[in-house]
Amino acid sequence: MTQHASLTPERWAGFGRDRQLLMIANEMNRASKLFDRDDRGRLANAYERILRLADLTVEVQDSRSLRRELLRWRELAGGVYLEPDPEAHRQLFRALLLLTPAGAKQLPFLA
């Protein structure tokens, strides 16, 4: 069971869109550090949390266009979960941040 398994869609919907995406980005940031350590078990757990939060965000999203983009993004994230690739992860992280203005403001802080 992942850390966010008990998080309900109702509670998740209480967070704003920007905050939801930034919380996914926070998990992506944690996962970034696990590629260097070559710790596949912890990396898989991080990606399970990322995918769970993405699923919740899609589920509560009112915007059809953002929902569509998140589903595309989630499919690519699933690929990194199955076959870890640091470069693909970096690109996914960047793409996620570009989905909202609040996320885009975080780009200069990426390592």
N, C-alpha and C positions, 0 to 999 in steps of 0.2 A: 504494500500500500504506500502510495506516495504521500508526501507531506501535505499536499493540497487535496487529497481525496475526499475529505469531509467538507470542503468549501462548497457551499450551495450556490446555484445560479442566482438566487435572490440576493444573497450577500454580495456576490461578485458584481451584480448589476448596480449595487449601491455605490460602487467606485466609478468615477468618471472614466471615459474612454482613454484619456491621456494616462491616467493612473494605472489602468489595466495594462496598457501596452508597456508602460515603464516598469511595472512589476514583472512582466515577461522578460523585458530587457535585463532586469536585475538578475534573473535566473540565467540568462544568456551570459552575462558577465561572470557569474560564478563558474559556469561551464567552461568559459574561456581559459580559466586557470588550470583546469583539469587536463587539458590537452598536453601541456608541458610536463605534467607529472606521469603521463601515460597510465592513468588510473581509470581503466575502462568501466569498472563497476560503478564508481562514483559519477563518472561522466554519463553513463546510462541512466542513473537515478536523476541527475540534473535534467537530462532531456525528457524524462518522464514527467517531471514537474513542468517543464516548458510546454510540453504537448498538452498537459492537463489544463494549464492556464489558457493556452490558445483555444482549446475546445470550449472552455467556459466563456471566453470572450466572443467567440463565434455564436454561441448559444444565446447570449443576451444582447447581441448587437442589433440595433435598429437599422443601421445604414446597410443597405444591400451591397453597395459597392465596396465598403470596407469589409463586410463579411466575405465577399468573393475574394478579395485580396488576401485576407487572413487564411482562407482555405487553401489558396495557392501556396502561401508562405508555409502553412502547416505541413503540406505535402512534402515540400523541400526539407523542412525540419525533420520529418519522419525519415527521410533518406539519410540525413546525417546521424540520426539515432541508430539506424541499422548499419551504416558504414561511416564511422567517425572520420571526418576530414576537417582539419583546422582552417583551411582556406574557405571551404564551403560554409563553415560556421561563422567565420568573420564576415562573409558576404551576407549571410542571413541576418546576422546581428545588425549590420548597417541598414539592410532593407527594412527591418522591423522599426528601427528608429526613424526612418524616413516616412513612415505611415502617418505620423502626426507632427504638427509643429513643435510640440513640447518634446517629443522624441528627437527631432532633428537638432534641437538645441544641445543635445547631449553628445553629438558626433565629435566635437573637438576634444572630448574627454576620453575617447576610446584609446586604448594603449596601442 
